[in-house]
Amino acid sequence: MRFTFLGTGTSQGVPVIACDCTACKSADPRDKRLRSSLLLEKDGAVLLFDAGPDFRQQMLRQNVKRLDSIILTHEHKDHIAGMDDVRAFNYRSNDAVDIYAEARVQEAIKREYSYVFSSSGYPGIPRMRLKTIENSPFMIKGIEIIPIRVMHWNLEILGFRVNNFAYITDASSIPKRGIELLKGVEYLVINALRKERHLSHFSLDEALSIIDSINPRKGYITHIGHQMGLYEKVQKELPRNVLLAYDGLSVDIEG
């Protein structure tokens, strides 16, 4: 199984428009962050977690030729705004792309992409096949996906576990049941916006505390804002089993 960080930035990305901070002016490519998204490849299946505004750029940069499904954590624009570009995969496969999302998230997709679901039959529009996620395991191409309920301030969203790997983004707290579902995970991806506390996202210390409690073989920090600071400096402050993820990082694991 391989997972690839297509984007590791928060909703504005890094650099932020019109910002002159040290991180935004950095020449280190690890400080250049597109909006958060992750590609998972297992047993020939290609699954994508979230498709934000940088979807097209991420697919081109990673040379993705096939996409079986998109799994959505929630409906905020930085996680769904790139879905019009599934058209390229529609043309290549001559089929719709399966979109896995909760019912509430599907309603947002239907509003944002009303032309996709209208009866007009307009030529060339994206083809999406909505599939409903509930808070219970589901299968894609023979792969079991376990949803993990987390809170994005007061919004219920989902993280996901696949075997010994888990992906959590945009969370500010994880209910007890979610923590139970994370036990035994050896590779944990979790969000941390910045070092200071934030209303709707984990801080770095909060994310590190969760990694410590789960005790995976390796923890990865994602959904990072420019306030976090420079990659090179922050990485030196982290525990040995924790990596500040960066765009383009691919990890091969057994699982």
Beta strands, then each sheet from edge to edge (+ up, - down):
strand 1: 2-7
strand 2: 37-42
strand 3: 45-49
strand 4: 69-71
strand 5: 97-101
strand 6: 128-132
strand 7: 138-140
strand 8: 143-152
strand 9: 155-162
strand 10: 165-167
strand 11: 187-191
strand 12: 218-222
strand 13: 242-244
strand 14: 250-252
sheet 1: 6+ 5+ 4+ 3+ 2- 1+ 14-
sheet 2: 7+ 8- 9+ 10- 11- 12- 13-
end
